[in-house]
Amino acid sequence: MADSPPADQTLDCTGLQCPLPVIKTAQAIRALAVGQVLELLATDPGVEPDMRAWSGRTGNELLGIDKRGEVFHVLIRRAK
């Protein structure tokens, strides 16, 4: 994700289990303008398949998922 755009907002969901990271991401993305990027930080390993499914279902663009240590860094661009 080195060539990914910088995040406009970071949402820290470390320590939270499914479905909370998905719920909080859905709430946070609505506060962004179309085209802005949200970075989600999560430790739940289910966040990777959950974010792939959620972005596909909602039409938001999943820019990438990068695991650094125990923390997943997920970048999502608001599409609509």
VENUR-V392789 format. One record per residue. PSI is psi in radians with two decimals (none if undefined). NEAR is the number of other ideal C-beta (glycine too) atoms within 12 Angstrom. Layout:
# VENUR-V392789
{{PSI;NEAR} {PSI;NEAR}}
This chain:
# VENUR-V392789
{{0.36;20} {-0.54;10} {0.20;9} {2.66;20} {2.73;18} {2.61;16} {2.45;26} {-0.45;21} {2.55;25} {2.33;23} {2.02;34} {1.87;23} {0.41;33} {2.40;23} {-0.18;14} {2.53;23} {2.78;18} {2.38;22} {0.19;19} {-0.75;24} {-0.64;35} {-0.78;33} {-0.82;19} {-0.60;31} {-0.78;40} {-0.71;26} {-0.77;17} {-0.64;29} {-0.53;37} {-0.40;19} {-0.18;16} {2.73;25} {2.71;15} {2.31;16} {-0.28;17} {2.80;24} {2.34;31} {2.31;41} {2.12;35} {2.27;43} {2.19;32} {2.66;36} {-0.20;25} {2.07;28} {-0.35;17} {-0.14;22} {-0.54;38} {-1.00;25} {-0.59;19} {-0.78;33} {-0.58;41} {-0.80;22} {-0.78;18} {-0.80;30} {-0.67;31} {-0.67;15} {-0.62;14} {-0.25;22} {0.02;15} {2.66;32} {2.04;26} {1.95;33} {-0.47;29} {2.78;25} {2.21;27} {2.22;23} {2.14;18} {1.86;15} {-2.16;10} {-0.03;14} {2.23;23} {2.30;33} {1.98;32} {2.20;46} {2.22;34} {2.28;43} {2.29;29} {2.20;28} {-0.44;21} {none;14}}
